[in-house]
Each structure stands twice: as C-alpha cells, then as structure tokens.
C-alpha cells in the first residue's frame, strides 16, 4: 500500500512548513486528488490517520478535493470533462483525445494552522 508512504510524506511536508511558520497546530491538510494519480482515496484517508499518530498533525483532518479528468478536446478547442476514464472522449462532442490536462493531481494546496499549540494530555 503506497498510500502509507504518501501519507507519511504529507505529514513530513506539513511538519516542515509548520516549523517555517513558527509553530502552532495544524488542524487540517487540504489536498487535490485526481482519479489518474494512482492513489486510492479511502486508503489514503486511513493511512493519513496512521501517519499522524505521535506527530504534530495528530488529530488533524485530511480534506480532499476530488479533481475530475479533463482533456484538451481538438474538436471543441477547449478543455472538457470526459465521458469515462476508460475512453477519454469529450463529454460534449464525443471526440477522442489523449491530451489529459487535469486528473493526475496529488497536491497539497493549503494547511490550516492554529496559533495555539495542541493541549498536552
């Protein structure tokens, strides 16, 4: 399950940013996740809880924004959602395109940091 190594990396990145910001408590990590990222959302959510245990992120939330797959449609000449990720056809006109412009994301977009340190005990 590579989601655990991803969750550990998320905790490390957030902990480093917390130190750069001068401390406090991270209450939430916001992430964009596309279906073509190779990451299973439910597995990442479970792994995140494990990765946070005993870290400065313990008790924080992982807030995931699902990013839909979009292609650059040569017929419509713009970015369009796909019918399905198996066929990569424009949802509007049905034209096939192999040029994927969204849907591979695995990106931390924000951290919620509270100035107050977490209560001990």
Secondary structure, DSSP 4 states (H G I P E B T S, - for coil): -HHHHHHHHHHHHHHHHHHHTT--EEEEEEEEEETTSS--HHHHHHHHHHHHTTSTTTT-EEEEEEE--EEEETTTTEEEEBS-TTT-BBTTT--B---EEES--EEEEEEEEESSPPPP-
